[in-house]
Amino acid sequence: MGDTVPGDAVTHVLGIDSGGSGVRVAVARAVAPGGCAGQPPTWSSAPTWSSPLTWSSSTPAAVGDRGIDAESLLARVLPAAQELLSEAGARRLGAVCVGAAGMATLGDDLRARLPDALADAFGVRRLALAADAVTAYAGALGQRPGAVVAAGTGLIALGAVPEGFVGGLGGTGGDSGVPGAHGASGTDASATGASGGDTRWAAGGWRRADGWGHLLGDCGGGAWIGRAGLEAAMRAYDGREGGSKPLLARLEAMFGPATGLPGQLYPRPDRPAVLASFAPEVGRCADEDPVAEAILRAAARHIAEAAEAVCPRLESSEVALTGGLFRMGAPLLTPVREELSARLPGAGITEAAGDPLDGALCVAAALASDGLRLPRDPALLSIV
């Protein structure tokens, strides 16, 4: 794909979110950073877009021998995007961002086929292929430095310093020792001791923690909480220390007799989702059950540890929480905020501004206006 876009094409952008729960598509009219097309983009330039038109399907993209199957994804996305573009009155697209779960490890077919297919269908000449963690980051924080913890069935934390960022203690750059970041663009990076010698950002602009699946990690996520709650219920059934009778009652209400749970759970291919389905029950018991409360406090520590591991030590860094797990509300959010305040006292804890589909639009709008400052990375965010 070419590196330039005709001026009259930079009017609408397309965002695609492909995840485990389905596929979503959005079209919106892009607005240049600051509302001025001629404004030089900086790390703080905030691309915006009009209220999007959207389409969704609850069927996830198929996964085959080459990973995520591009043909099956395109078969649904292209007609939906054409319809949305027609409804929006858009003649051409300035940029597209595809955010997909598994892009880093299962995205070979997408990287091989999407550029030409989207160029042929829409004449688009700028495409971003992103891991869903990146679009979750962009949806939550835009292009600001910080960390995002995305938690649902699993859990992953991602931290970033945008390309060209200069700022930190005192906000002066230069001798302040604040790290910059670089990606494929080759922007120089340095980290010489900001906030106590944090040099982690010298090698690149992204840091990841956890997201290793329910057997190796995802600590503090929905499956982790649900498994801990079910273990406490089974302990109560056995009469062992650490058991919870309230959680045992919830187990029996959901799954039937406790002795039948292993037979229901172990043969299931969707075990993480089954485990995560019990996490809300832990939340409901937490106010009156010290065992459930302790489970959520342990989850909060894991969540804060992941955020601490990836958050850049900058005065302007923010931490945002996104994903369905946090809909549990105060039983989880209260200890999470306490842990974050203790571990990252200099970071602002903020509400996520949007979701991964919003993030895909954010990346596309920034790309269309030459304002993309999120770091390039072969596995996480590539521009073609």
Contacts in CASP RR format, 6 or more apart in sequence:
PFRMAT RR
TARGET T0000
AUTHOR 0000-0000-0000
METHOD contacts of the structure
MODEL  1
MGDTVPGDAVTHVLGIDSGGSGVRVAVARAVAPGGCAGQPPTWSSAPTWS
SPLTWSSSTPAAVGDRGIDAESLLARVLPAAQELLSEAGARRLGAVCVGA
AGMATLGDDLRARLPDALADAFGVRRLALAADAVTAYAGALGQRPGAVVA
AGTGLIALGAVPEGFVGGLGGTGGDSGVPGAHGASGTDASATGASGGDTR
WAAGGWRRADGWGHLLGDCGGGAWIGRAGLEAAMRAYDGREGGSKPLLAR
LEAMFGPATGLPGQLYPRPDRPAVLASFAPEVGRCADEDPVAEAILRAAA
RHIAEAAEAVCPRLESSEVALTGGLFRMGAPLLTPVREELSARLPGAGIT
EAAGDPLDGALCVAAALASDGLRLPRDPALLSIV
1 115 0 8 1.000
1 119 0 8 1.000
1 124 0 8 1.000
1 125 0 8 1.000
1 126 0 8 1.000
1 127 0 8 1.000
1 384 0 8 1.000
2 125 0 8 1.000
2 126 0 8 1.000
3 125 0 8 1.000
4 125 0 8 1.000
5 94 0 8 1.000
5 95 0 8 1.000
5 125 0 8 1.000
5 126 0 8 1.000
5 368 0 8 1.000
8 92 0 8 1.000
9 92 0 8 1.000
9 93 0 8 1.000
9 94 0 8 1.000
9 125 0 8 1.000
10 30 0 8 1.000
10 32 0 8 1.000
10 37 0 8 1.000
10 94 0 8 1.000
10 95 0 8 1.000
10 368 0 8 1.000
10 369 0 8 1.000
11 29 0 8 1.000
11 30 0 8 1.000
11 90 0 8 1.000
11 91 0 8 1.000
11 92 0 8 1.000
11 94 0 8 1.000
12 27 0 8 1.000
12 28 0 8 1.000
12 29 0 8 1.000
12 30 0 8 1.000
12 85 0 8 1.000
12 88 0 8 1.000
12 90 0 8 1.000
12 92 0 8 1.000
12 93 0 8 1.000
12 94 0 8 1.000
13 27 0 8 1.000
13 28 0 8 1.000
13 29 0 8 1.000
13 30 0 8 1.000
13 49 0 8 1.000
13 93 0 8 1.000
13 94 0 8 1.000
13 95 0 8 1.000
13 96 0 8 1.000
13 97 0 8 1.000
13 361 0 8 1.000
13 364 0 8 1.000
13 365 0 8 1.000
13 367 0 8 1.000
13 368 0 8 1.000
14 25 0 8 1.000
14 26 0 8 1.000
14 27 0 8 1.000
14 81 0 8 1.000
14 85 0 8 1.000
14 93 0 8 1.000
14 95 0 8 1.000
14 96 0 8 1.000
14 97 0 8 1.000
14 122 0 8 1.000
14 124 0 8 1.000
14 364 0 8 1.000
15 25 0 8 1.000
15 26 0 8 1.000
15 27 0 8 1.000
15 96 0 8 1.000
15 97 0 8 1.000
15 98 0 8 1.000
15 99 0 8 1.000
15 357 0 8 1.000
15 360 0 8 1.000
15 361 0 8 1.000
15 364 0 8 1.000
16 23 0 8 1.000
16 24 0 8 1.000
16 25 0 8 1.000
16 26 0 8 1.000
16 77 0 8 1.000
16 81 0 8 1.000
16 96 0 8 1.000
16 97 0 8 1.000
16 98 0 8 1.000
16 99 0 8 1.000
16 100 0 8 1.000
16 360 0 8 1.000
17 23 0 8 1.000
17 24 0 8 1.000
17 25 0 8 1.000
17 26 0 8 1.000
17 99 0 8 1.000
17 100 0 8 1.000
17 132 0 8 1.000
17 135 0 8 1.000
17 355 0 8 1.000
17 356 0 8 1.000
17 357 0 8 1.000
17 360 0 8 1.000
18 60 0 8 1.000
18 61 0 8 1.000
18 68 0 8 1.000
18 73 0 8 1.000
18 98 0 8 1.000
18 99 0 8 1.000
18 100 0 8 1.000
18 101 0 8 1.000
18 132 0 8 1.000
19 60 0 8 1.000
19 61 0 8 1.000
19 100 0 8 1.000
19 101 0 8 1.000
19 132 0 8 1.000
20 60 0 8 1.000
20 101 0 8 1.000
21 58 0 8 1.000
21 60 0 8 1.000
22 56 0 8 1.000
22 57 0 8 1.000
22 58 0 8 1.000
22 59 0 8 1.000
22 60 0 8 1.000
22 61 0 8 1.000
23 56 0 8 1.000
23 57 0 8 1.000
23 59 0 8 1.000
23 60 0 8 1.000
23 61 0 8 1.000
23 73 0 8 1.000
23 76 0 8 1.000
23 77 0 8 1.000
24 54 0 8 1.000
24 55 0 8 1.000
24 56 0 8 1.000
24 57 0 8 1.000
24 357 0 8 1.000
25 54 0 8 1.000
25 55 0 8 1.000
25 56 0 8 1.000
25 77 0 8 1.000
25 80 0 8 1.000
25 81 0 8 1.000
25 84 0 8 1.000
26 52 0 8 1.000
26 53 0 8 1.000
26 54 0 8 1.000
26 55 0 8 1.000
26 84 0 8 1.000
26 357 0 8 1.000
26 360 0 8 1.000
26 361 0 8 1.000
27 52 0 8 1.000
27 53 0 8 1.000
27 81 0 8 1.000
27 84 0 8 1.000
27 85 0 8 1.000
27 87 0 8 1.000
27 88 0 8 1.000
27 90 0 8 1.000
28 49 0 8 1.000
28 50 0 8 1.000
28 51 0 8 1.000
28 52 0 8 1.000
28 53 0 8 1.000
28 88 0 8 1.000
28 361 0 8 1.000
28 365 0 8 1.000
29 49 0 8 1.000
29 50 0 8 1.000
29 88 0 8 1.000
29 90 0 8 1.000
30 47 0 8 1.000
30 48 0 8 1.000
30 49 0 8 1.000
30 94 0 8 1.000
30 95 0 8 1.000
30 364 0 8 1.000
30 365 0 8 1.000
30 368 0 8 1.000
30 369 0 8 1.000
31 47 0 8 1.000
31 48 0 8 1.000
31 49 0 8 1.000
31 50 0 8 1.000
31 365 0 8 1.000
32 38 0 8 1.000
32 39 0 8 1.000
32 47 0 8 1.000
32 369 0 8 1.000
33 39 0 8 1.000
33 41 0 8 1.000
33 45 0 8 1.000
33 46 0 8 1.000
33 47 0 8 1.000
33 48 0 8 1.000
33 366 0 8 1.000
33 369 0 8 1.000
33 371 0 8 1.000
34 45 0 8 1.000
34 46 0 8 1.000
35 48 0 8 1.000
37 369 0 8 1.000
39 45 0 8 1.000
41 366 0 8 1.000
41 369 0 8 1.000
41 370 0 8 1.000
41 371 0 8 1.000
41 372 0 8 1.000
41 373 0 8 1.000
42 164 0 8 1.000
42 373 0 8 1.000
43 143 0 8 1.000
43 145 0 8 1.000
43 162 0 8 1.000
43 163 0 8 1.000
43 164 0 8 1.000
43 165 0 8 1.000
43 166 0 8 1.000
43 373 0 8 1.000
44 143 0 8 1.000
44 144 0 8 1.000
45 143 0 8 1.000
45 366 0 8 1.000
45 371 0 8 1.000
45 373 0 8 1.000
46 142 0 8 1.000
46 143 0 8 1.000
47 143 0 8 1.000
47 362 0 8 1.000
47 365 0 8 1.000
47 366 0 8 1.000
47 368 0 8 1.000
47 369 0 8 1.000
47 371 0 8 1.000
48 365 0 8 1.000
49 361 0 8 1.000
49 362 0 8 1.000
49 365 0 8 1.000
52 361 0 8 1.000
53 84 0 8 1.000
53 87 0 8 1.000
53 88 0 8 1.000
54 84 0 8 1.000
54 357 0 8 1.000
55 80 0 8 1.000
55 81 0 8 1.000
55 83 0 8 1.000
55 84 0 8 1.000
57 76 0 8 1.000
57 80 0 8 1.000
59 76 0 8 1.000
61 68 0 8 1.000
61 69 0 8 1.000
61 72 0 8 1.000
61 73 0 8 1.000
61 100 0 8 1.000
62 68 0 8 1.000
62 69 0 8 1.000
62 72 0 8 1.000
62 73 0 8 1.000
63 69 0 8 1.000
63 106 0 8 1.000
66 108 0 8 1.000
66 109 0 8 1.000
67 106 0 8 1.000
67 107 0 8 1.000
67 108 0 8 1.000
67 109 0 8 1.000
68 100 0 8 1.000
68 102 0 8 1.000
68 103 0 8 1.000
68 106 0 8 1.000
68 107 0 8 1.000
68 109 0 8 1.000
68 110 0 8 1.000
69 109 0 8 1.000
70 109 0 8 1.000
70 110 0 8 1.000
70 112 0 8 1.000
70 113 0 8 1.000
70 114 0 8 1.000
70 117 0 8 1.000
71 113 0 8 1.000
73 110 0 8 1.000
74 113 0 8 1.000
74 114 0 8 1.000
74 117 0 8 1.000
78 117 0 8 1.000
78 121 0 8 1.000
81 121 0 8 1.000
81 122 0 8 1.000
82 121 0 8 1.000
85 93 0 8 1.000
85 122 0 8 1.000
92 122 0 8 1.000
92 123 0 8 1.000
92 124 0 8 1.000
93 122 0 8 1.000
93 123 0 8 1.000
93 124 0 8 1.000
94 124 0 8 1.000
94 125 0 8 1.000
94 126 0 8 1.000
94 364 0 8 1.000
94 368 0 8 1.000
95 124 0 8 1.000
95 126 0 8 1.000
95 127 0 8 1.000
95 128 0 8 1.000
95 364 0 8 1.000
95 365 0 8 1.000
95 367 0 8 1.000
95 368 0 8 1.000
96 118 0 8 1.000
96 122 0 8 1.000
96 124 0 8 1.000
96 126 0 8 1.000
96 127 0 8 1.000
96 128 0 8 1.000
96 364 0 8 1.000
97 127 0 8 1.000
97 128 0 8 1.000
97 129 0 8 1.000
97 130 0 8 1.000
97 135 0 8 1.000
97 359 0 8 1.000
97 360 0 8 1.000
97 361 0 8 1.000
97 363 0 8 1.000
97 364 0 8 1.000
97 367 0 8 1.000
98 110 0 8 1.000
98 114 0 8 1.000
98 127 0 8 1.000
98 128 0 8 1.000
98 129 0 8 1.000
98 130 0 8 1.000
98 360 0 8 1.000
99 129 0 8 1.000
99 130 0 8 1.000
99 131 0 8 1.000
99 132 0 8 1.000
99 134 0 8 1.000
99 135 0 8 1.000
99 356 0 8 1.000
99 360 0 8 1.000
100 107 0 8 1.000
100 110 0 8 1.000
100 129 0 8 1.000
100 130 0 8 1.000
100 131 0 8 1.000
100 132 0 8 1.000
101 131 0 8 1.000
101 132 0 8 1.000
102 131 0 8 1.000
102 132 0 8 1.000
103 110 0 8 1.000
103 129 0 8 1.000
103 130 0 8 1.000
103 131 0 8 1.000
103 132 0 8 1.000
103 379 0 8 1.000
103 380 0 8 1.000
104 131 0 8 1.000
104 379 0 8 1.000
104 380 0 8 1.000
105 379 0 8 1.000
107 129 0 8 1.000
110 129 0 8 1.000
111 129 0 8 1.000
111 382 0 8 1.000
111 384 0 8 1.000
114 127 0 8 1.000
114 129 0 8 1.000
115 127 0 8 1.000
115 384 0 8 1.000
118 124 0 8 1.000
118 127 0 8 1.000
119 125 0 8 1.000
119 127 0 8 1.000
126 367 0 8 1.000
126 368 0 8 1.000
126 383 0 8 1.000
127 383 0 8 1.000
127 384 0 8 1.000
128 363 0 8 1.000
128 364 0 8 1.000
128 367 0 8 1.000
128 372 0 8 1.000
128 381 0 8 1.000
128 382 0 8 1.000
128 383 0 8 1.000
129 381 0 8 1.000
129 382 0 8 1.000
129 383 0 8 1.000
129 384 0 8 1.000
130 138 0 8 1.000
130 360 0 8 1.000
130 363 0 8 1.000
130 380 0 8 1.000
130 381 0 8 1.000
130 382 0 8 1.000
131 379 0 8 1.000
131 380 0 8 1.000
131 381 0 8 1.000
132 150 0 8 1.000
132 356 0 8 1.000
133 148 0 8 1.000
133 150 0 8 1.000
133 156 0 8 1.000
133 158 0 8 1.000
133 208 0 8 1.000
133 380 0 8 1.000
134 158 0 8 1.000
134 206 0 8 1.000
134 363 0 8 1.000
134 374 0 8 1.000
134 380 0 8 1.000
134 381 0 8 1.000
135 356 0 8 1.000
135 357 0 8 1.000
135 359 0 8 1.000
135 360 0 8 1.000
135 363 0 8 1.000
136 148 0 8 1.000
136 150 0 8 1.000
136 158 0 8 1.000
136 322 0 8 1.000
136 323 0 8 1.000
136 355 0 8 1.000
136 356 0 8 1.000
136 359 0 8 1.000
137 148 0 8 1.000
137 158 0 8 1.000
137 159 0 8 1.000
137 160 0 8 1.000
137 359 0 8 1.000
137 374 0 8 1.000
138 358 0 8 1.000
138 359 0 8 1.000
138 360 0 8 1.000
138 362 0 8 1.000
138 363 0 8 1.000
138 374 0 8 1.000
139 322 0 8 1.000
139 352 0 8 1.000
139 353 0 8 1.000
139 354 0 8 1.000
139 355 0 8 1.000
139 356 0 8 1.000
139 358 0 8 1.000
139 359 0 8 1.000
139 362 0 8 1.000
140 148 0 8 1.000
140 320 0 8 1.000
140 321 0 8 1.000
140 322 0 8 1.000
140 352 0 8 1.000
140 353 0 8 1.000
140 354 0 8 1.000
141 148 0 8 1.000
141 318 0 8 1.000
141 320 0 8 1.000
141 350 0 8 1.000
141 352 0 8 1.000
141 353 0 8 1.000
142 353 0 8 1.000
142 359 0 8 1.000
142 362 0 8 1.000
143 162 0 8 1.000
143 362 0 8 1.000
143 366 0 8 1.000
143 372 0 8 1.000
143 373 0 8 1.000
143 374 0 8 1.000
144 162 0 8 1.000
144 316 0 8 1.000
144 318 0 8 1.000
145 160 0 8 1.000
145 161 0 8 1.000
145 162 0 8 1.000
145 165 0 8 1.000
145 312 0 8 1.000
145 314 0 8 1.000
145 316 0 8 1.000
145 317 0 8 1.000
145 318 0 8 1.000
146 159 0 8 1.000
146 160 0 8 1.000
146 161 0 8 1.000
146 311 0 8 1.000
146 312 0 8 1.000
146 314 0 8 1.000
146 317 0 8 1.000
146 318 0 8 1.000
146 319 0 8 1.000
146 347 0 8 1.000
147 157 0 8 1.000
147 158 0 8 1.000
147 159 0 8 1.000
147 160 0 8 1.000
147 307 0 8 1.000
147 310 0 8 1.000
147 311 0 8 1.000
147 312 0 8 1.000
147 317 0 8 1.000
147 318 0 8 1.000
147 319 0 8 1.000
147 320 0 8 1.000
147 347 0 8 1.000
148 157 0 8 1.000
148 158 0 8 1.000
148 159 0 8 1.000
148 319 0 8 1.000
148 320 0 8 1.000
148 321 0 8 1.000
148 322 0 8 1.000
148 352 0 8 1.000
149 155 0 8 1.000
149 156 0 8 1.000
149 157 0 8 1.000
149 303 0 8 1.000
149 306 0 8 1.000
149 307 0 8 1.000
149 319 0 8 1.000
149 320 0 8 1.000
149 321 0 8 1.000
149 322 0 8 1.000
150 156 0 8 1.000
150 157 0 8 1.000
150 158 0 8 1.000
150 322 0 8 1.000
150 323 0 8 1.000
151 220 0 8 1.000
151 221 0 8 1.000
151 222 0 8 1.000
151 303 0 8 1.000
151 321 0 8 1.000
151 322 0 8 1.000
151 323 0 8 1.000
151 324 0 8 1.000
151 325 0 8 1.000
151 326 0 8 1.000
152 221 0 8 1.000
152 222 0 8 1.000
152 276 0 8 1.000
152 323 0 8 1.000
152 324 0 8 1.000
152 325 0 8 1.000
153 214 0 8 1.000
153 218 0 8 1.000
153 221 0 8 1.000
153 222 0 8 1.000
153 223 0 8 1.000
153 272 0 8 1.000
153 273 0 8 1.000
153 275 0 8 1.000
153 276 0 8 1.000
154 211 0 8 1.000
154 213 0 8 1.000
154 214 0 8 1.000
154 218 0 8 1.000
154 221 0 8 1.000
154 222 0 8 1.000
154 223 0 8 1.000
154 224 0 8 1.000
154 272 0 8 1.000
154 276 0 8 1.000
154 325 0 8 1.000
155 210 0 8 1.000
155 211 0 8 1.000
155 217 0 8 1.000
155 218 0 8 1.000
155 219 0 8 1.000
155 220 0 8 1.000
155 221 0 8 1.000
155 222 0 8 1.000
155 224 0 8 1.000
155 302 0 8 1.000
155 303 0 8 1.000
155 306 0 8 1.000
155 325 0 8 1.000
156 208 0 8 1.000
156 209 0 8 1.000
156 210 0 8 1.000
156 211 0 8 1.000
156 218 0 8 1.000
156 306 0 8 1.000
157 208 0 8 1.000
157 209 0 8 1.000
157 210 0 8 1.000
157 303 0 8 1.000
157 306 0 8 1.000
157 307 0 8 1.000
157 309 0 8 1.000
157 310 0 8 1.000
158 206 0 8 1.000
158 207 0 8 1.000
158 208 0 8 1.000
158 209 0 8 1.000
158 310 0 8 1.000
159 206 0 8 1.000
159 207 0 8 1.000
159 208 0 8 1.000
159 310 0 8 1.000
159 311 0 8 1.000
159 312 0 8 1.000
160 181 0 8 1.000
160 205 0 8 1.000
160 206 0 8 1.000
160 207 0 8 1.000
160 312 0 8 1.000
160 374 0 8 1.000
160 375 0 8 1.000
161 179 0 8 1.000
161 180 0 8 1.000
161 181 0 8 1.000
161 201 0 8 1.000
161 205 0 8 1.000
161 312 0 8 1.000
161 314 0 8 1.000
161 375 0 8 1.000
162 181 0 8 1.000
162 373 0 8 1.000
162 374 0 8 1.000
162 375 0 8 1.000
163 181 0 8 1.000
163 182 0 8 1.000
163 183 0 8 1.000
163 185 0 8 1.000
163 187 0 8 1.000
163 205 0 8 1.000
163 373 0 8 1.000
163 374 0 8 1.000
163 375 0 8 1.000
163 376 0 8 1.000
164 180 0 8 1.000
164 181 0 8 1.000
164 187 0 8 1.000
164 373 0 8 1.000
165 178 0 8 1.000
165 180 0 8 1.000
165 181 0 8 1.000
165 373 0 8 1.000
166 173 0 8 1.000
166 174 0 8 1.000
166 178 0 8 1.000
166 180 0 8 1.000
167 173 0 8 1.000
167 176 0 8 1.000
167 178 0 8 1.000
167 314 0 8 1.000
167 315 0 8 1.000
167 316 0 8 1.000
168 176 0 8 1.000
168 178 0 8 1.000
168 194 0 8 1.000
168 195 0 8 1.000
168 314 0 8 1.000
168 315 0 8 1.000
168 316 0 8 1.000
169 176 0 8 1.000
169 178 0 8 1.000
169 194 0 8 1.000
169 195 0 8 1.000
169 315 0 8 1.000
170 176 0 8 1.000
170 315 0 8 1.000
171 178 0 8 1.000
171 315 0 8 1.000
171 316 0 8 1.000
176 194 0 8 1.000
177 190 0 8 1.000
177 191 0 8 1.000
177 192 0 8 1.000
177 193 0 8 1.000
177 194 0 8 1.000
178 191 0 8 1.000
178 194 0 8 1.000
178 314 0 8 1.000
179 189 0 8 1.000
179 190 0 8 1.000
179 191 0 8 1.000
179 194 0 8 1.000
179 198 0 8 1.000
179 199 0 8 1.000
179 200 0 8 1.000
179 201 0 8 1.000
179 202 0 8 1.000
179 312 0 8 1.000
179 314 0 8 1.000
180 187 0 8 1.000
180 188 0 8 1.000
180 189 0 8 1.000
180 190 0 8 1.000
180 191 0 8 1.000
180 201 0 8 1.000
180 205 0 8 1.000
181 187 0 8 1.000
181 189 0 8 1.000
181 201 0 8 1.000
181 204 0 8 1.000
181 205 0 8 1.000
181 375 0 8 1.000
182 188 0 8 1.000
182 189 0 8 1.000
182 204 0 8 1.000
182 205 0 8 1.000
182 375 0 8 1.000
183 204 0 8 1.000
183 205 0 8 1.000
183 375 0 8 1.000
183 376 0 8 1.000
183 377 0 8 1.000
184 376 0 8 1.000
184 377 0 8 1.000
184 378 0 8 1.000
184 382 0 8 1.000
184 383 0 8 1.000
185 376 0 8 1.000
189 201 0 8 1.000
189 202 0 8 1.000
189 203 0 8 1.000
189 204 0 8 1.000
189 205 0 8 1.000
190 202 0 8 1.000
191 197 0 8 1.000
191 198 0 8 1.000
191 199 0 8 1.000
191 200 0 8 1.000
191 201 0 8 1.000
191 202 0 8 1.000
192 199 0 8 1.000
193 199 0 8 1.000
194 313 0 8 1.000
194 314 0 8 1.000
195 313 0 8 1.000
195 314 0 8 1.000
195 315 0 8 1.000
196 313 0 8 1.000
197 313 0 8 1.000
198 312 0 8 1.000
198 313 0 8 1.000
200 207 0 8 1.000
200 312 0 8 1.000
201 207 0 8 1.000
201 312 0 8 1.000
204 375 0 8 1.000
204 377 0 8 1.000
205 375 0 8 1.000
205 377 0 8 1.000
206 375 0 8 1.000
206 377 0 8 1.000
206 380 0 8 1.000
206 381 0 8 1.000
207 309 0 8 1.000
207 310 0 8 1.000
207 312 0 8 1.000
208 310 0 8 1.000
208 380 0 8 1.000
209 305 0 8 1.000
209 306 0 8 1.000
209 307 0 8 1.000
209 309 0 8 1.000
209 310 0 8 1.000
210 217 0 8 1.000
210 218 0 8 1.000
210 219 0 8 1.000
210 302 0 8 1.000
210 306 0 8 1.000
211 217 0 8 1.000
211 218 0 8 1.000
212 218 0 8 1.000
213 272 0 8 1.000
214 223 0 8 1.000
214 224 0 8 1.000
214 227 0 8 1.000
214 271 0 8 1.000
214 272 0 8 1.000
214 275 0 8 1.000
217 224 0 8 1.000
218 224 0 8 1.000
218 272 0 8 1.000
219 299 0 8 1.000
219 302 0 8 1.000
219 305 0 8 1.000
219 306 0 8 1.000
220 298 0 8 1.000
220 299 0 8 1.000
220 300 0 8 1.000
220 302 0 8 1.000
220 303 0 8 1.000
221 276 0 8 1.000
221 279 0 8 1.000
221 299 0 8 1.000
221 302 0 8 1.000
221 303 0 8 1.000
221 325 0 8 1.000
222 275 0 8 1.000
222 276 0 8 1.000
222 279 0 8 1.000
222 325 0 8 1.000
223 271 0 8 1.000
223 272 0 8 1.000
223 273 0 8 1.000
223 275 0 8 1.000
223 276 0 8 1.000
223 279 0 8 1.000
224 275 0 8 1.000
224 299 0 8 1.000
224 302 0 8 1.000
225 276 0 8 1.000
225 278 0 8 1.000
225 279 0 8 1.000
225 282 0 8 1.000
225 295 0 8 1.000
225 296 0 8 1.000
225 299 0 8 1.000
225 325 0 8 1.000
226 275 0 8 1.000
226 276 0 8 1.000
226 277 0 8 1.000
226 278 0 8 1.000
226 279 0 8 1.000
226 281 0 8 1.000
226 282 0 8 1.000
227 275 0 8 1.000
227 278 0 8 1.000
228 282 0 8 1.000
228 295 0 8 1.000
228 298 0 8 1.000
228 299 0 8 1.000
229 244 0 8 1.000
229 247 0 8 1.000
229 278 0 8 1.000
229 281 0 8 1.000
229 282 0 8 1.000
229 291 0 8 1.000
229 292 0 8 1.000
229 295 0 8 1.000
230 247 0 8 1.000
230 251 0 8 1.000
230 261 0 8 1.000
230 275 0 8 1.000
230 278 0 8 1.000
232 242 0 8 1.000
232 243 0 8 1.000
232 244 0 8 1.000
232 247 0 8 1.000
232 291 0 8 1.000
232 292 0 8 1.000
232 295 0 8 1.000
233 243 0 8 1.000
233 244 0 8 1.000
233 247 0 8 1.000
233 248 0 8 1.000
233 250 0 8 1.000
233 251 0 8 1.000
233 258 0 8 1.000
234 248 0 8 1.000
234 251 0 8 1.000
234 258 0 8 1.000
234 261 0 8 1.000
235 241 0 8 1.000
235 242 0 8 1.000
235 243 0 8 1.000
235 244 0 8 1.000
236 242 0 8 1.000
236 243 0 8 1.000
236 244 0 8 1.000
236 245 0 8 1.000
236 247 0 8 1.000
236 248 0 8 1.000
237 248 0 8 1.000
237 258 0 8 1.000
237 259 0 8 1.000
242 291 0 8 1.000
243 291 0 8 1.000
244 285 0 8 1.000
244 289 0 8 1.000
244 291 0 8 1.000
244 292 0 8 1.000
246 285 0 8 1.000
246 288 0 8 1.000
246 289 0 8 1.000
246 291 0 8 1.000
246 292 0 8 1.000
247 281 0 8 1.000
247 282 0 8 1.000
247 285 0 8 1.000
247 289 0 8 1.000
247 291 0 8 1.000
247 292 0 8 1.000
248 258 0 8 1.000
250 278 0 8 1.000
250 281 0 8 1.000
250 284 0 8 1.000
250 285 0 8 1.000
251 258 0 8 1.000
251 261 0 8 1.000
251 278 0 8 1.000
251 281 0 8 1.000
252 258 0 8 1.000
254 277 0 8 1.000
254 278 0 8 1.000
254 281 0 8 1.000
255 261 0 8 1.000
255 264 0 8 1.000
264 274 0 8 1.000
265 271 0 8 1.000
265 274 0 8 1.000
265 275 0 8 1.000
268 274 0 8 1.000
276 325 0 8 1.000
279 325 0 8 1.000
279 328 0 8 1.000
280 328 0 8 1.000
282 292 0 8 1.000
282 295 0 8 1.000
282 296 0 8 1.000
283 292 0 8 1.000
283 296 0 8 1.000
283 328 0 8 1.000
283 331 0 8 1.000
283 332 0 8 1.000
284 331 0 8 1.000
285 292 0 8 1.000
286 292 0 8 1.000
286 293 0 8 1.000
286 295 0 8 1.000
286 296 0 8 1.000
286 331 0 8 1.000
287 293 0 8 1.000
287 331 0 8 1.000
293 331 0 8 1.000
296 331 0 8 1.000
296 332 0 8 1.000
296 335 0 8 1.000
297 335 0 8 1.000
299 332 0 8 1.000
299 335 0 8 1.000
300 332 0 8 1.000
300 335 0 8 1.000
300 336 0 8 1.000
300 338 0 8 1.000
300 339 0 8 1.000
301 339 0 8 1.000
303 321 0 8 1.000
303 336 0 8 1.000
303 339 0 8 1.000
303 340 0 8 1.000
304 336 0 8 1.000
304 339 0 8 1.000
304 340 0 8 1.000
304 342 0 8 1.000
304 343 0 8 1.000
304 344 0 8 1.000
305 343 0 8 1.000
307 319 0 8 1.000
307 340 0 8 1.000
307 343 0 8 1.000
307 344 0 8 1.000
308 343 0 8 1.000
308 344 0 8 1.000
311 317 0 8 1.000
311 319 0 8 1.000
311 344 0 8 1.000
311 347 0 8 1.000
315 346 0 8 1.000
317 344 0 8 1.000
317 346 0 8 1.000
317 347 0 8 1.000
317 348 0 8 1.000
318 347 0 8 1.000
318 348 0 8 1.000
318 349 0 8 1.000
318 350 0 8 1.000
319 340 0 8 1.000
319 344 0 8 1.000
319 347 0 8 1.000
319 348 0 8 1.000
319 349 0 8 1.000
319 350 0 8 1.000
320 349 0 8 1.000
320 350 0 8 1.000
320 351 0 8 1.000
320 352 0 8 1.000
320 353 0 8 1.000
321 333 0 8 1.000
321 336 0 8 1.000
321 352 0 8 1.000
322 352 0 8 1.000
322 354 0 8 1.000
322 355 0 8 1.000
323 352 0 8 1.000
323 355 0 8 1.000
325 332 0 8 1.000
326 332 0 8 1.000
326 333 0 8 1.000
326 336 0 8 1.000
337 349 0 8 1.000
340 347 0 8 1.000
340 349 0 8 1.000
341 349 0 8 1.000
363 372 0 8 1.000
363 374 0 8 1.000
363 381 0 8 1.000
366 372 0 8 1.000
366 373 0 8 1.000
366 374 0 8 1.000
367 383 0 8 1.000
372 383 0 8 1.000
374 381 0 8 1.000
375 381 0 8 1.000
376 382 0 8 1.000
376 383 0 8 1.000
END
